[in-house]
Amino acid sequence: MTSTAVMQPEPAVIVACTISRDLENFDLLIEDMEAELGESWGDLNFSDAAQFLTQPDAENLEFVAIAVDDDEEANLAMIGDLITTAKAKGIKVILIAEEVSPIALHQLLRFGADDFVPYPLPENELHQAVERLRQAPPADEAEPDLPEEMHTKLRATGDRSAVVLPVHGLAGGTGASTFAVNLAWELANLSGDKAPRVCLLDLDLQFGSASTYLDLPRREAVYELLSEANSMDSDSFMQTLLTFNEKLHVLTAPAELLPLDIVGPEEIAHIIEIARTNFDYVVIDMPSTLVSWTETILNEAHVYFATLELDMRSAQNTLRVLRGLKSEELPYKKLRFVLNRAPKFTDLNGKTRVKRLAESLDIKVEVQLPDGARAVVQAGDHGLPLAETAPKNALRKEIQKLAQSVHETNVQAAEAS
């Protein structure tokens, strides 16, 4: 007798699920899930997911991808319950959001989603999100202890009124972050009987590099502070700051990529107010993108530094920014234009080009920074300010002069008031 039985393949083990109202509305997500996991994933609607996540089988899931669009904003509480339930089971959560308002996205991230990916999905973005989840430490693993010298030892006083100095790059590569970091460090090292208290806020929430330039870790505490900015007090703000060489106090950019609108004008105003009342100078490294809270910082600023270079892209961007600020009747006169990689003193042709640039844009280029050359890159790679690695560098000396000028002007204004 011969057997006609056919061996059936073992069913694929389900390691992930998508959760949505209708997955057909997210066809790119289907393609990416298949490319990432083959047949080892399933699909659930919201009601089925609420039941399944409470079952023992759910504990086998590595992650869930919750896909939402603007139609789901009325169901945020239900989706939040799904995120909370998944996290309680040790399941990672990727949030896929299409045309969701910043407020709704903020609320969903606060429920505990591990990662966020916009829809339509950028190429390879889901794969990168899954890799980030797999490389992340377990949720119950505490944040590594910081070296003692990085802990902020300053106590909140609430009796200061800081000078607010934002730095905004009008084009990529104009040295805004380098300028902000080194300006903050020079202000913190001004000689005198009592050195000023200086805070550096890296508000480029997605690609901020102040932590890299100062060799400081990015902490989860920053995300927590941003999420609870409205209820933040001076003590929690000070505890989130890191100290560089016991002089400069830094709020780094978050550890993860976050949408710039995760905070709004009210939250930013509160953060700046807390910083102002506890420091003498607040230097802000701004994102190059104009966002809803750019106006807030412009209104709070004493001087708003805008970095540019001697090229057409900088000129065009400067013109567009000025037109935008003027059309909205914003205080554009607070802008102080900083020319990076300015011509040398003996470069008469370059000096003429700077003059023509200023005349064509109807601006004054009040600060001209020389090219710091390789020393700038080396300082950034070593996580140190220029004053520590190349104190005689021409760029460092110019930023030092500017810091002294800012401080002298501030002292004179204080004495006159």
The 8 nearest C-alpha neighbors of each residue, nearest first, counted from 0:
[[1, 2, 3, 4, 5, 6, 7, 8],
 [0, 2, 3, 4, 5, 6, 7, 8],
 [3, 1, 4, 0, 5, 6, 7, 8],
 [2, 4, 5, 1, 0, 6, 7, 8],
 [5, 3, 2, 6, 7, 1, 0, 8],
 [4, 6, 7, 3, 2, 8, 1, 9],
 [5, 7, 8, 4, 9, 3, 2, 10],
 [6, 8, 5, 9, 10, 4, 11, 3],
 [9, 7, 10, 6, 11, 5, 12, 4],
 [8, 10, 11, 7, 12, 6, 39, 38],
 [11, 9, 8, 12, 7, 39, 13, 38],
 [12, 10, 39, 13, 38, 9, 40, 8],
 [11, 13, 39, 14, 10, 40, 38, 9],
 [14, 12, 39, 40, 15, 11, 41, 60],
 [15, 13, 60, 61, 39, 40, 12, 59],
 [16, 14, 40, 62, 60, 63, 61, 13],
 [17, 15, 41, 63, 42, 40, 64, 18],
 [16, 18, 64, 42, 63, 65, 43, 41],
 [19, 17, 65, 43, 44, 42, 64, 66],
 [20, 18, 44, 66, 21, 22, 45, 65],
 [19, 21, 44, 45, 22, 18, 67, 66],
 [22, 20, 19, 23, 24, 44, 25, 18],
 [21, 23, 24, 25, 19, 20, 26, 29],
 [22, 24, 25, 21, 26, 29, 20, 28],
 [23, 25, 22, 21, 26, 20, 27, 19],
 [26, 24, 22, 23, 28, 27, 29, 66],
 [25, 27, 29, 28, 23, 24, 30, 22],
 [28, 26, 30, 29, 25, 31, 120, 119],
 [27, 29, 31, 26, 25, 30, 32, 120],
 [30, 28, 26, 32, 27, 31, 33, 25],
 [31, 29, 27, 33, 28, 32, 34, 26],
 [30, 32, 34, 28, 33, 29, 35, 27],
 [33, 31, 35, 29, 34, 30, 36, 28],
 [34, 32, 37, 30, 36, 31, 35, 29],
 [33, 35, 31, 32, 37, 36, 30, 29],
 [34, 36, 32, 33, 31, 37, 126, 125],
 [37, 35, 33, 39, 32, 34, 38, 40],
 [36, 38, 33, 39, 34, 35, 32, 40],
 [39, 37, 40, 36, 11, 33, 13, 41],
 [40, 38, 13, 11, 36, 12, 37, 14],
 [41, 39, 15, 13, 16, 38, 14, 36],
 [40, 42, 16, 17, 15, 13, 43, 39],
 [41, 43, 17, 16, 18, 44, 40, 22],
 [44, 42, 18, 48, 47, 17, 45, 19],
 [43, 45, 19, 20, 18, 47, 46, 48],
 [44, 46, 48, 47, 19, 20, 18, 49],
 [45, 47, 49, 48, 44, 50, 43, 51],
 [48, 46, 50, 49, 44, 45, 43, 51],
 [49, 47, 51, 45, 50, 46, 43, 52],
 [50, 48, 46, 47, 52, 51, 81, 45],
 [49, 51, 47, 48, 52, 53, 46, 54],
 [50, 52, 48, 54, 53, 49, 47, 57],
 [53, 51, 57, 54, 50, 49, 48, 85],
 [52, 54, 51, 50, 55, 57, 49, 84],
 [53, 55, 51, 56, 52, 57, 50, 58],
 [54, 56, 57, 58, 53, 52, 59, 51],
 [57, 55, 58, 54, 59, 51, 60, 52],
 [58, 56, 52, 59, 55, 60, 54, 51],
 [57, 59, 56, 60, 55, 88, 90, 89],
 [60, 58, 57, 56, 14, 61, 13, 55],
 [61, 59, 14, 15, 58, 62, 57, 90],
 [60, 62, 14, 15, 90, 91, 59, 63],
 [63, 61, 91, 15, 90, 60, 92, 64],
 [62, 64, 16, 92, 15, 17, 65, 93],
 [63, 65, 17, 93, 94, 92, 18, 66],
 [64, 66, 18, 94, 17, 95, 19, 63],
 [67, 65, 95, 19, 96, 18, 94, 64],
 [68, 66, 96, 71, 95, 97, 19, 65],
 [69, 67, 97, 70, 99, 96, 71, 98],
 [68, 70, 99, 71, 72, 98, 97, 67],
 [71, 69, 68, 72, 73, 67, 74, 99],
 [72, 70, 74, 73, 69, 68, 67, 75],
 [71, 73, 74, 75, 69, 70, 103, 99],
 [72, 74, 71, 75, 70, 76, 69, 77],
 [75, 73, 71, 72, 77, 76, 78, 70],
 [74, 76, 78, 77, 72, 73, 79, 71],
 [77, 75, 79, 78, 74, 80, 73, 81],
 [76, 78, 80, 79, 74, 75, 81, 45],
 [79, 77, 81, 75, 80, 76, 74, 82],
 [78, 80, 76, 82, 77, 81, 110, 75],
 [79, 81, 83, 77, 78, 82, 84, 76],
 [82, 80, 78, 84, 79, 83, 85, 49],
 [83, 81, 79, 85, 80, 84, 86, 78],
 [82, 84, 80, 86, 81, 85, 79, 87],
 [85, 83, 87, 81, 86, 82, 80, 88],
 [84, 86, 90, 82, 88, 87, 83, 81],
 [85, 87, 89, 83, 90, 88, 84, 82],
 [86, 88, 84, 85, 89, 83, 90, 82],
 [89, 87, 85, 86, 90, 58, 84, 57],
 [88, 90, 86, 87, 85, 91, 58, 138],
 [91, 89, 85, 62, 86, 88, 61, 60],
 [90, 92, 62, 113, 86, 61, 63, 89],
 [93, 91, 112, 63, 113, 62, 64, 94],
 [94, 92, 64, 114, 115, 113, 112, 63],
 [93, 95, 115, 65, 64, 114, 116, 96],
 [96, 94, 66, 116, 117, 65, 115, 118],
 [97, 95, 67, 117, 118, 68, 66, 99],
 [96, 98, 68, 118, 99, 117, 67, 69],
 [99, 97, 69, 68, 100, 96, 118, 117],
 [100, 98, 69, 97, 68, 96, 104, 103],
 [99, 101, 103, 102, 104, 98, 69, 72],
 [102, 100, 104, 103, 260, 105, 261, 99],
 [103, 101, 105, 100, 104, 106, 261, 260],
 [104, 102, 106, 100, 105, 101, 107, 99],
 [105, 103, 101, 107, 106, 102, 100, 108],
 [104, 106, 102, 108, 103, 261, 107, 101],
 [107, 105, 109, 103, 104, 108, 102, 110],
 [106, 108, 104, 110, 109, 105, 79, 103],
 [109, 107, 112, 105, 110, 111, 106, 104],
 [108, 110, 106, 111, 107, 105, 226, 112],
 [109, 111, 107, 108, 79, 112, 83, 82],
 [112, 110, 109, 108, 113, 82, 83, 107],
 [111, 113, 92, 108, 114, 93, 110, 94],
 [114, 112, 92, 93, 111, 91, 115, 132],
 [115, 113, 93, 112, 94, 128, 92, 116],
 [114, 116, 94, 93, 95, 117, 113, 112],
 [115, 117, 95, 94, 96, 118, 114, 120],
 [118, 116, 96, 95, 120, 97, 119, 115],
 [119, 117, 120, 97, 96, 95, 116, 121],
 [118, 120, 117, 121, 97, 27, 25, 28],
 [119, 121, 118, 117, 122, 124, 27, 116],
 [122, 120, 124, 123, 119, 118, 117, 125],
 [121, 123, 124, 120, 125, 126, 31, 119],
 [122, 124, 126, 125, 121, 127, 120, 31],
 [123, 125, 127, 121, 126, 122, 128, 120],
 [126, 124, 128, 127, 123, 129, 31, 116],
 [127, 125, 129, 123, 124, 128, 130, 35],
 [126, 128, 130, 124, 125, 129, 131, 123],
 [127, 129, 125, 131, 130, 126, 124, 132],
 [130, 128, 132, 126, 131, 127, 125, 133],
 [131, 129, 127, 133, 132, 128, 134, 126],
 [132, 130, 128, 134, 129, 133, 135, 127],
 [133, 131, 129, 135, 130, 134, 128, 91],
 [134, 132, 130, 131, 135, 129, 136, 128],
 [133, 135, 131, 132, 130, 136, 129, 137],
 [134, 136, 132, 133, 131, 137, 138, 130],
 [135, 137, 138, 140, 134, 133, 139, 132],
 [138, 136, 140, 139, 135, 141, 89, 134],
 [139, 137, 140, 136, 141, 89, 135, 86],
 [140, 138, 137, 141, 136, 142, 89, 87],
 [141, 139, 137, 138, 136, 142, 143, 135],
 [140, 142, 143, 139, 138, 144, 137, 136],
 [141, 143, 144, 140, 219, 218, 145, 220],
 [144, 142, 141, 145, 140, 218, 146, 216],
 [145, 143, 142, 146, 141, 147, 150, 149],
 [144, 146, 147, 143, 149, 150, 148, 216],
 [147, 145, 148, 149, 144, 150, 143, 241],
 [146, 148, 149, 150, 145, 144, 151, 242],
 [147, 149, 146, 150, 245, 242, 244, 243],
 [150, 148, 242, 241, 147, 146, 243, 151],
 [151, 149, 147, 148, 241, 242, 152, 145],
 [150, 152, 242, 153, 241, 240, 149, 238],
 [151, 153, 150, 154, 242, 245, 237, 238],
 [154, 152, 151, 155, 237, 156, 248, 150],
 [153, 155, 156, 152, 237, 234, 151, 277],
 [154, 156, 233, 277, 157, 234, 153, 237],
 [157, 155, 158, 277, 154, 276, 159, 233],
 [156, 158, 276, 277, 159, 155, 273, 233],
 [157, 159, 156, 276, 277, 160, 278, 155],
 [160, 158, 276, 277, 157, 278, 161, 279],
 [161, 159, 276, 275, 279, 162, 278, 158],
 [162, 160, 279, 275, 280, 278, 163, 159],
 [161, 163, 280, 281, 301, 279, 164, 160],
 [164, 162, 281, 300, 301, 161, 280, 282],
 [163, 165, 282, 302, 303, 300, 281, 283],
 [166, 164, 283, 303, 282, 304, 284, 163],
 [167, 165, 304, 284, 285, 305, 283, 179],
 [168, 166, 305, 285, 175, 287, 304, 306],
 [167, 169, 306, 175, 170, 287, 305, 173],
 [170, 168, 307, 306, 316, 313, 167, 305],
 [171, 169, 168, 313, 173, 172, 307, 316],
 [170, 172, 173, 168, 169, 287, 174, 175],
 [171, 173, 174, 170, 175, 168, 307, 308],
 [174, 172, 307, 171, 175, 306, 168, 170],
 [173, 175, 177, 172, 176, 178, 339, 306],
 [174, 176, 168, 178, 177, 173, 306, 179],
 [177, 175, 179, 178, 174, 180, 284, 209],
 [178, 176, 174, 180, 175, 179, 181, 212],
 [177, 179, 175, 181, 176, 180, 182, 174],
 [180, 178, 176, 182, 177, 181, 284, 175],
 [181, 179, 183, 177, 182, 178, 176, 184],
 [180, 182, 184, 178, 183, 179, 384, 185],
 [181, 183, 185, 179, 184, 180, 178, 398],
 [182, 184, 186, 180, 181, 185, 179, 282],
 [185, 183, 181, 187, 182, 186, 180, 188],
 [184, 186, 188, 182, 187, 183, 399, 181],
 [187, 185, 183, 188, 184, 189, 402, 182],
 [186, 188, 184, 185, 197, 189, 195, 247],
 [189, 187, 185, 186, 190, 184, 194, 246],
 [190, 188, 186, 187, 194, 185, 191, 403],
 [191, 189, 188, 194, 192, 193, 187, 186],
 [190, 192, 193, 194, 189, 195, 188, 187],
 [191, 193, 194, 190, 189, 195, 188, 196],
 [192, 194, 191, 195, 190, 189, 196, 188],
 [193, 195, 189, 191, 190, 187, 192, 196],
 [196, 194, 279, 187, 197, 193, 186, 280],
 [195, 197, 278, 279, 187, 280, 194, 198],
 [198, 196, 280, 187, 278, 247, 279, 281],
 [197, 199, 248, 281, 249, 282, 280, 247],
 [198, 200, 249, 282, 283, 281, 248, 250],
 [201, 199, 283, 250, 202, 249, 284, 282],
 [200, 202, 284, 251, 252, 203, 250, 283],
 [203, 201, 204, 285, 284, 200, 252, 286],
 [202, 204, 286, 207, 285, 201, 205, 206],
 [205, 203, 202, 252, 207, 206, 259, 253],
 [206, 204, 256, 203, 257, 207, 258, 259],
 [207, 205, 203, 204, 208, 256, 252, 286],
 [206, 208, 203, 252, 204, 205, 209, 201],
 [207, 209, 211, 210, 206, 212, 176, 252],
 [210, 208, 212, 211, 207, 213, 201, 251],
 [209, 211, 215, 213, 208, 212, 214, 251],
 [212, 210, 214, 208, 209, 213, 382, 215],
 [211, 213, 382, 379, 209, 210, 214, 383],
 [214, 212, 382, 383, 210, 211, 215, 209],
 [215, 213, 382, 211, 210, 212, 216, 383],
 [214, 216, 210, 213, 211, 217, 241, 243],
 [217, 215, 218, 210, 214, 211, 251, 254],
 [218, 216, 254, 253, 251, 215, 252, 210],
 [217, 219, 220, 221, 254, 216, 253, 222],
 [218, 220, 221, 222, 254, 223, 253, 217],
 [219, 221, 223, 218, 222, 224, 239, 253],
 [222, 220, 224, 219, 223, 253, 218, 225],
 [223, 221, 225, 224, 219, 220, 253, 226],
 [224, 222, 220, 226, 221, 225, 227, 219],
 [223, 225, 221, 227, 222, 226, 228, 220],
 [226, 224, 228, 222, 227, 223, 221, 262],
 [227, 225, 223, 224, 228, 222, 109, 105],
 [226, 228, 224, 225, 229, 230, 231, 223],
 [229, 227, 225, 231, 266, 230, 224, 226],
 [228, 230, 266, 227, 231, 269, 265, 270],
 [229, 231, 228, 227, 232, 269, 224, 266],
 [232, 230, 228, 229, 227, 235, 236, 233],
 [231, 233, 234, 235, 236, 230, 273, 228],
 [234, 232, 236, 235, 155, 273, 237, 231],
 [233, 235, 237, 236, 232, 155, 238, 154],
 [236, 234, 238, 237, 232, 233, 231, 239],
 [237, 235, 233, 239, 234, 238, 232, 240],
 [236, 238, 234, 240, 239, 235, 233, 155],
 [237, 239, 235, 236, 240, 234, 151, 150],
 [240, 238, 236, 237, 220, 235, 221, 241],
 [241, 239, 250, 249, 237, 238, 248, 151],
 [242, 240, 249, 149, 248, 150, 151, 250],
 [241, 243, 248, 149, 151, 245, 247, 150],
 [242, 244, 247, 245, 246, 149, 248, 241],
 [243, 245, 246, 242, 247, 148, 149, 248],
 [244, 246, 243, 242, 247, 148, 149, 151],
 [247, 245, 244, 187, 243, 248, 242, 188],
 [246, 248, 243, 242, 197, 187, 198, 184],
 [249, 247, 242, 198, 241, 240, 199, 197],
 [248, 250, 199, 241, 240, 198, 251, 200],
 [249, 251, 200, 240, 201, 199, 241, 252],
 [252, 250, 201, 210, 249, 217, 253, 209],
 [251, 253, 204, 201, 207, 202, 203, 254],
 [254, 252, 221, 255, 222, 217, 204, 251],
 [253, 255, 217, 218, 219, 252, 256, 222],
 [256, 254, 253, 257, 205, 114, 222, 219],
 [257, 255, 205, 258, 204, 254, 253, 206],
 [256, 258, 205, 255, 259, 204, 261, 253],
 [259, 257, 260, 261, 256, 205, 204, 101],
 [258, 260, 261, 204, 257, 262, 205, 290],
 [261, 259, 262, 258, 101, 263, 290, 291],
 [260, 262, 105, 259, 258, 101, 263, 257],
 [263, 261, 260, 266, 225, 267, 259, 264],
 [262, 264, 266, 265, 292, 260, 267, 291],
 [263, 265, 292, 267, 266, 295, 268, 291],
 [266, 264, 268, 267, 263, 269, 229, 262],
 [265, 267, 269, 228, 229, 268, 263, 264],
 [268, 266, 270, 264, 269, 265, 271, 263],
 [267, 269, 265, 271, 266, 270, 264, 272],
 [268, 270, 272, 266, 267, 271, 273, 265],
 [271, 269, 267, 273, 272, 268, 274, 266],
 [270, 272, 274, 268, 273, 269, 275, 267],
 [271, 273, 269, 275, 274, 270, 268, 276],
 [272, 274, 270, 271, 276, 275, 233, 269],
 [275, 273, 271, 277, 272, 276, 278, 270],
 [276, 274, 161, 272, 160, 277, 278, 273],
 [275, 277, 159, 157, 160, 273, 274, 158],
 [276, 278, 157, 159, 274, 275, 156, 155],
 [279, 277, 196, 161, 275, 280, 197, 159],
 [278, 280, 161, 196, 195, 197, 162, 160],
 [281, 279, 161, 162, 197, 278, 163, 198],
 [280, 282, 163, 198, 199, 197, 164, 162],
 [281, 283, 164, 199, 165, 163, 183, 200],
 [284, 282, 165, 200, 199, 285, 166, 201],
 [283, 285, 201, 166, 202, 179, 176, 165],
 [284, 286, 167, 203, 202, 166, 283, 287],
 [287, 285, 203, 288, 202, 167, 284, 289],
 [286, 288, 168, 167, 285, 169, 289, 170],
 [289, 287, 286, 290, 285, 293, 169, 259],
 [288, 290, 293, 287, 291, 286, 292, 294],
 [291, 289, 293, 292, 288, 259, 260, 294],
 [290, 292, 293, 264, 263, 294, 289, 260],
 [293, 291, 264, 295, 294, 290, 263, 296],
 [292, 294, 296, 295, 290, 291, 289, 297],
 [295, 293, 297, 292, 296, 298, 291, 329],
 [296, 294, 292, 298, 293, 297, 264, 299],
 [295, 297, 299, 293, 298, 294, 300, 292],
 [298, 296, 294, 300, 299, 295, 293, 303],
 [297, 299, 295, 296, 300, 294, 330, 329],
 [300, 298, 296, 297, 295, 301, 163, 268],
 [301, 299, 163, 297, 302, 298, 164, 296],
 [300, 302, 163, 162, 164, 299, 303, 333],
 [303, 301, 333, 300, 164, 304, 334, 335],
 [302, 304, 334, 165, 333, 164, 335, 300],
 [305, 303, 166, 335, 334, 336, 165, 167],
 [304, 306, 167, 336, 168, 337, 166, 335],
 [307, 305, 337, 168, 169, 338, 173, 175],
 [308, 306, 338, 173, 313, 169, 339, 337],
 [307, 309, 339, 338, 310, 313, 173, 340],
 [308, 310, 353, 307, 313, 311, 338, 341],
 [311, 309, 308, 313, 312, 314, 307, 315],
 [310, 312, 314, 313, 315, 309, 316, 308],
 [313, 311, 315, 314, 310, 316, 170, 308],
 [312, 314, 316, 307, 311, 315, 310, 170],
 [315, 313, 311, 317, 312, 316, 318, 310],
 [314, 316, 318, 312, 317, 313, 311, 319],
 [317, 315, 319, 313, 318, 314, 312, 169],
 [318, 316, 314, 320, 315, 319, 313, 321],
 [317, 319, 315, 321, 316, 320, 322, 314],
 [320, 318, 316, 322, 317, 321, 323, 315],
 [319, 321, 323, 317, 322, 318, 316, 324],
 [322, 320, 324, 318, 323, 319, 325, 317],
 [323, 321, 319, 325, 320, 324, 326, 318],
 [322, 324, 320, 326, 321, 325, 319, 327],
 [325, 323, 329, 321, 327, 326, 322, 331],
 [324, 326, 328, 322, 327, 323, 329, 321],
 [325, 327, 323, 328, 324, 322, 329, 321],
 [328, 326, 324, 325, 329, 323, 322, 330],
 [329, 327, 325, 326, 324, 330, 331, 323],
 [328, 330, 324, 327, 331, 325, 294, 326],
 [331, 329, 332, 333, 328, 298, 297, 324],
 [330, 332, 333, 329, 334, 324, 325, 321],
 [331, 333, 334, 330, 335, 329, 303, 302],
 [332, 334, 331, 302, 303, 330, 335, 301],
 [335, 333, 303, 332, 304, 331, 336, 305],
 [336, 334, 304, 303, 305, 333, 337, 365],
 [335, 337, 305, 364, 304, 306, 365, 334],
 [336, 338, 306, 366, 305, 367, 364, 307],
 [339, 337, 367, 307, 308, 341, 306, 368],
 [338, 340, 368, 308, 341, 307, 173, 337],
 [341, 339, 370, 369, 368, 342, 338, 308],
 [340, 342, 369, 339, 367, 368, 338, 343],
 [343, 341, 349, 346, 350, 344, 340, 369],
 [342, 344, 346, 345, 341, 369, 349, 350],
 [343, 345, 346, 342, 347, 350, 349, 341],
 [344, 346, 343, 347, 342, 350, 349, 348],
 [347, 345, 343, 349, 348, 344, 342, 350],
 [348, 346, 350, 349, 345, 351, 344, 342],
 [347, 349, 351, 350, 346, 352, 342, 345],
 [350, 348, 352, 342, 346, 351, 347, 353],
 [351, 349, 347, 353, 352, 348, 346, 342],
 [350, 352, 354, 348, 349, 353, 355, 347],
 [353, 351, 349, 355, 354, 350, 356, 348],
 [354, 352, 356, 350, 351, 355, 357, 349],
 [353, 355, 351, 357, 352, 356, 358, 350],
 [354, 356, 358, 352, 357, 353, 359, 351],
 [357, 355, 353, 359, 354, 358, 352, 360],
 [356, 358, 362, 354, 360, 355, 359, 361],
 [359, 357, 361, 355, 360, 356, 354, 362],
 [358, 360, 356, 357, 361, 355, 362, 354],
 [359, 361, 357, 358, 362, 356, 318, 314],
 [362, 360, 358, 359, 357, 363, 356, 318],
 [363, 361, 357, 360, 364, 358, 336, 359],
 [364, 362, 365, 357, 336, 361, 335, 358],
 [363, 365, 336, 366, 337, 357, 362, 338],
 [364, 366, 363, 336, 337, 335, 367, 338],
 [365, 367, 337, 364, 338, 368, 336, 335],
 [368, 366, 338, 341, 337, 339, 369, 365],
 [367, 369, 339, 341, 340, 338, 394, 366],
 [370, 368, 340, 341, 394, 371, 393, 339],
 [369, 371, 340, 372, 394, 368, 341, 339],
 [370, 372, 394, 375, 374, 369, 393, 392],
 [373, 371, 370, 374, 375, 376, 394, 369],
 [374, 372, 376, 375, 377, 371, 378, 370],
 [373, 375, 377, 372, 376, 378, 371, 389],
 [376, 374, 378, 373, 377, 371, 372, 379],
 [377, 375, 379, 373, 378, 374, 380, 372],
 [376, 378, 374, 380, 379, 375, 381, 373],
 [379, 377, 381, 375, 383, 376, 380, 385],
 [380, 378, 212, 382, 376, 381, 377, 383],
 [379, 381, 377, 378, 382, 376, 212, 211],
 [382, 380, 378, 379, 383, 377, 212, 214],
 [381, 383, 213, 212, 214, 379, 380, 211],
 [382, 384, 213, 378, 381, 212, 379, 387],
 [385, 383, 386, 387, 181, 378, 388, 213],
 [384, 386, 389, 388, 387, 395, 378, 390],
 [385, 387, 390, 384, 389, 388, 395, 391],
 [386, 388, 385, 384, 389, 390, 383, 378],
 [389, 387, 385, 386, 378, 390, 384, 383],
 [388, 390, 385, 392, 391, 386, 387, 374],
 [391, 389, 386, 392, 385, 387, 388, 395],
 [390, 392, 389, 393, 396, 395, 386, 394],
 [393, 391, 395, 389, 394, 390, 396, 371],
 [392, 394, 396, 395, 391, 397, 369, 371],
 [395, 393, 371, 397, 369, 396, 392, 368],
 [394, 396, 398, 392, 393, 397, 385, 399],
 [397, 395, 399, 393, 394, 398, 400, 392],
 [396, 398, 400, 394, 399, 395, 401, 393],
 [399, 397, 401, 395, 400, 396, 182, 402],
 [398, 400, 396, 402, 397, 401, 185, 395],
 [401, 399, 397, 403, 398, 402, 404, 396],
 [400, 402, 404, 398, 399, 403, 405, 397],
 [403, 401, 399, 405, 404, 400, 186, 185],
 [402, 404, 406, 400, 401, 405, 407, 399],
 [403, 405, 401, 407, 402, 406, 408, 400],
 [406, 404, 402, 408, 403, 407, 401, 409],
 [405, 407, 409, 403, 408, 404, 410, 402],
 [406, 408, 410, 404, 409, 405, 403, 411],
 [409, 407, 411, 405, 406, 410, 404, 412],
 [408, 410, 406, 412, 407, 411, 413, 405],
 [409, 411, 413, 407, 412, 408, 406, 414],
 [412, 410, 414, 408, 413, 409, 415, 407],
 [413, 411, 415, 409, 410, 414, 408, 416],
 [412, 414, 410, 416, 411, 415, 409, 408],
 [415, 413, 411, 412, 416, 410, 409, 408],
 [414, 416, 412, 413, 411, 410, 409, 408],
 [415, 413, 414, 412, 411, 410, 409, 408]]
